[in-house]
Amino acid sequence: MSTITYDDFARVDIRVGTILEAAPLEGARKPAYRLLIDFGPDIGQRKSSVQITVHYQPGELIGRQVAGVVNFPPRQIGKFMSEVLTLGFPDENGAVVLIAPDKKIPNGGKLF
């Protein structure tokens, strides 16, 4: 693994947001959900495609805070344009577990 500088890390804009909508993503090759996430007044609402169907149901995601990279270019996932990379870690079987703050914080807060 190569090392990076703090400036390299700071270029990745990771923010916290609250999930407003969650639903199955139709036409995805792998089971996924489409999310609408509120990243606060400066960034606004963004869409994300996430492969988190093993551990989460759409209804339980509403109101949950998540971390996402907001400065990657949008990516086409089937007919859906994903605007944010929602972050998680793989469990022992490779299924994604979302990462989130352990206390509620204002949407748009930047990871540092």
N, C-alpha and C positions, 0 to 999 in steps of 0.2 A: 504494500500500500504506500502510495506517495503522500508526502505531507503538503499541506496548502497553507497559505497565510490567512490571517483574519480577514484581510481585504477580499480574498477569494470567497470566503464564507459569507461575508456581508453582501456580496452581489446576489446571493440567493435570497429572495424576499419571501420569508415564511411568516404568514399571518394567521391569526385565529379568527374563526367565523362561526356563525350559528346556522345549522341546517334548517331551512325553511320548508323544503319539499324533498321527498324521497319516493322513488317509484322504480319498478323494474325497467331496465333499459332494453327495449325491444330491438331485435336484430343484432345484438352483440354476439360475437363468437363464443365468449365465455360468459357465464351468468354474471350480471352486473346490475347496479342501480344507477340512475341518474339523480343527481342532487342539485338543489339550488341552495347556495350558501350565501349568507349576508356577511360581508367583510367590513361593514361599517361605512360611514359617509364618504370617506376618501376613495375607497376602492369600489364599493357598491356590491351588488349581487352578482355572483358568478356561478356558472354551471360546471359540474364535474361528473365524470364517469368513474365509478369505483367498483372493484371486484371484491365486495365484502359480504356476499350473500351467505357465507357459511356461518358467521357469527351474529349477523344483524338482520332484522326485519325492517321494512320501510317505516312503519309506524313508530318504532322505538327510536328512530334516528331524528325525528322532528324535535327541535329545541336543543339538540346536543351540540356542544362546541367541538370543533375539529381544527387541526392545523393544515394549512395548505400553502403550496408554492404558487404565488400569484403573478410571477414575472416570467414564466415559461410561455412560449407561443402557444396559441390554441392548437388542439389536436383533434382531428376527425376520427370518431369512433363509430363506425357504421354510418348512420344518418344523423348522429349526434355530434355537436361540436363541444368538446370538453375544454374549458377555459382555465382550469385550476388542477394542479396535482394534489389531491388529498392524501395526507401522509399516514402511514401505518407501519407496523412491524409484522413479520411473518411469525405465526405460532409454530409449534413443533411439526406440524404437517404442511406448512407453507401457506395457510390461510391468513388473510390480512386481519390484524387487530388495529383499530384506529388509535392514534395518539391524540391526546387532548390535555388541556390544563386541568389540574385537580381542584381549582377554584374558578368560579365564573369571573371572566374579565371582559372588558369592553371589546366588541367586535373590531377587528382591524389592528389589534395589538401585534407588534412585530417581535419575532423571536430574536434574541441576541445572546 
